[in-house]
Amino acid sequence: MDLTGLIDQIPIDQVARRLGVDEKEARAAVKTALPAIVAGLADNTKDKDGEAKLEKALTKHSTKSTAVDDVDEADGEKIVNHVFGTKKQAVTEAAAGKANVTQDVIAKILPIVAPIVLAWLAQKFLAPKKEAGAKKDSGGGLGDLLGGLAGSKQGQDALGGLLGGLFGK
């Protein structure tokens, strides 16, 4: 699995209009921000407590819309702050450099795409669990899903070229 399906779901034209930037700039920012968020989420699932908290957040976001106009940016900001913590500024700087956009654009993109990422992950992670009768510890956990996404080409670009050692990878 890779991030292409998620990237394809985000209406870049709506993001560009919301931020007042051109579509090329919005596309570059989104393509850089998404893997950074996924890598941050993957890092947060390294311990059971972090994974449990993320699964709770996914449950909360499982019924949320992925439409840009429906995104609650205040909620998105909380997600970004939780995912990146004290590394938020460094992630914003690195992503801006990678995407060749301003830090302000990345700072505005992150809280827009973070809730979309959680809603998408909720669909990918929670729907199969419901279909399988919600068996506990049946393998294929959230960390595995995020690890697979982080291991995709987009994820590797973020981890290697963008985030470097920010998440200890």
C-alpha positions as CSV (number, residue, x, y, z in Angstrom):
1,M,0.0,0.0,0.0
2,D,1.2,3.5,-0.7
3,L,0.0,7.1,-0.3
4,T,-1.2,7.5,-3.8
5,G,-4.8,6.6,-3.0
6,L,-4.8,9.2,-0.2
7,I,-3.1,11.9,-2.3
8,D,-5.6,11.3,-5.1
9,Q,-8.5,11.9,-2.7
10,I,-7.4,15.4,-1.8
11,P,-8.9,18.0,-4.1
12,I,-5.8,20.1,-4.6
13,D,-7.9,22.9,-6.3
14,Q,-9.9,23.3,-3.1
15,V,-6.8,23.3,-0.9
16,A,-5.3,26.0,-3.2
17,R,-8.4,28.2,-3.0
18,R,-8.6,27.8,0.7
19,L,-5.0,28.9,1.1
20,G,-4.9,31.5,-1.6
21,V,-2.1,29.8,-3.5
22,D,-1.8,28.3,-7.0
23,E,-2.5,24.6,-7.5
24,K,1.2,23.8,-8.3
25,E,2.2,25.1,-4.9
26,A,-0.7,23.4,-3.1
27,R,0.1,20.1,-4.8
28,A,3.8,20.2,-3.8
29,A,2.9,21.1,-0.2
30,V,0.3,18.3,0.1
31,K,2.6,15.7,-1.5
32,T,5.2,16.6,1.1
33,A,2.9,17.1,4.1
34,L,1.1,13.8,3.8
35,P,4.1,11.5,4.1
36,A,5.4,13.7,7.0
37,I,2.1,13.2,8.9
38,V,2.1,9.4,8.2
39,A,5.7,9.2,9.3
40,G,4.9,11.1,12.5
41,L,1.9,8.8,13.2
42,A,4.0,5.8,12.6
43,D,6.6,7.1,15.1
44,N,3.8,7.6,17.6
45,T,2.7,3.9,17.3
46,K,6.0,2.6,18.4
47,D,4.6,2.0,21.9
48,K,1.3,0.4,22.9
49,D,0.1,3.6,24.6
50,G,0.7,5.6,21.4
51,E,-1.0,3.0,19.2
52,A,-4.0,2.9,21.5
53,K,-4.3,6.7,21.5
54,L,-4.1,6.7,17.7
55,E,-6.7,4.0,17.4
56,K,-9.0,6.0,19.6
57,A,-8.5,9.1,17.4
58,L,-9.2,7.0,14.3
59,T,-12.5,5.8,15.8
60,K,-13.4,9.5,16.5
61,H,-12.5,10.4,12.9
62,S,-14.1,7.3,11.2
63,T,-17.3,9.2,10.4
64,K,-15.6,12.5,9.5
65,S,-15.8,13.8,6.0
66,T,-12.6,14.0,3.9
67,A,-13.9,17.0,2.0
68,V,-11.6,20.0,2.4
69,D,-14.6,22.3,3.1
70,D,-15.6,20.1,6.0
71,V,-12.2,20.0,7.7
72,D,-12.1,21.4,11.2
73,E,-8.7,23.2,11.2
74,A,-8.7,23.6,15.0
75,D,-9.0,19.8,15.3
76,G,-6.3,19.5,12.6
77,E,-4.0,21.8,14.6
78,K,-4.5,19.5,17.7
79,I,-3.6,16.5,15.6
80,V,-0.5,18.2,14.1
81,N,0.6,19.3,17.6
82,H,0.2,15.7,19.0
83,V,1.8,14.0,16.0
84,F,4.9,16.3,15.9
85,G,5.1,17.7,19.4
86,T,8.3,19.7,19.8
87,K,9.4,18.7,16.3
88,K,6.6,20.6,14.6
89,Q,8.7,23.6,13.7
90,A,11.6,21.4,12.4
91,V,9.1,19.4,10.3
92,T,7.5,22.6,8.9
93,E,10.9,23.9,7.9
94,A,12.0,20.7,6.3
95,A,8.7,20.2,4.5
96,A,8.8,23.8,3.2
97,G,12.3,23.3,1.8
98,K,11.4,19.9,0.2
99,A,8.2,21.3,-1.4
100,N,9.9,24.6,-2.3
101,V,7.1,26.5,-0.6
102,T,7.0,28.9,2.3
103,Q,6.8,27.6,5.9
104,D,3.5,29.5,6.2
105,V,2.0,27.4,3.4
106,I,3.1,24.1,5.1
107,A,1.9,25.4,8.5
108,K,-1.5,26.0,6.9
109,I,-1.6,22.8,4.9
110,L,-0.8,20.5,7.9
111,P,-4.0,21.1,9.9
112,I,-6.1,20.8,6.7
113,V,-4.7,17.4,5.6
114,A,-4.2,15.9,9.1
115,P,-7.9,15.2,9.7
116,I,-8.2,13.9,6.2
117,V,-5.3,11.5,6.8
118,L,-7.0,10.3,10.0
119,A,-10.4,9.8,8.3
120,W,-8.7,7.9,5.5
121,L,-6.7,5.7,7.9
122,A,-9.9,5.0,9.8
123,Q,-11.5,3.7,6.7
124,K,-8.4,1.5,5.9
125,F,-7.9,0.3,9.4
126,L,-11.3,0.1,11.1
127,A,-13.4,-1.2,8.2
128,P,-11.5,-4.5,7.9
129,K,-11.7,-5.0,11.7
130,K,-15.5,-4.6,11.6
131,E,-15.7,-7.0,8.7
132,A,-13.5,-9.6,10.5
133,G,-15.7,-9.4,13.6
134,A,-13.3,-7.0,15.4
135,K,-10.9,-9.7,16.6
136,K,-8.4,-8.3,19.0
137,D,-4.7,-8.8,18.2
138,S,-5.3,-10.5,14.9
139,G,-2.1,-9.1,13.4
140,G,-1.9,-6.4,10.8
141,G,-2.1,-3.7,13.4
142,L,-2.1,0.0,13.1
143,G,1.7,0.2,13.4
144,D,2.0,-2.3,10.5
145,L,-0.4,-0.2,8.3
146,L,1.5,3.0,9.0
147,G,4.9,1.2,8.6
148,G,3.8,0.0,5.2
149,L,2.8,3.5,4.2
150,A,6.0,5.0,5.6
151,G,7.9,2.3,3.6
152,S,6.2,3.3,0.4
153,K,8.1,5.5,-2.1
154,Q,6.4,8.7,-0.8
155,G,7.1,7.6,2.8
156,Q,10.7,6.9,2.1
157,D,11.1,10.2,0.4
158,A,9.7,11.9,3.5
159,L,11.8,9.8,5.9
160,G,15.0,10.1,4.1
161,G,15.1,13.3,2.3
162,L,12.7,15.3,4.3
163,L,12.6,14.2,7.9
164,G,16.0,12.7,8.2
165,G,16.6,12.0,11.9
166,L,13.6,13.9,13.3
167,F,11.9,10.6,14.2
168,G,15.0,8.6,14.9
169,K,14.9,6.8,11.5
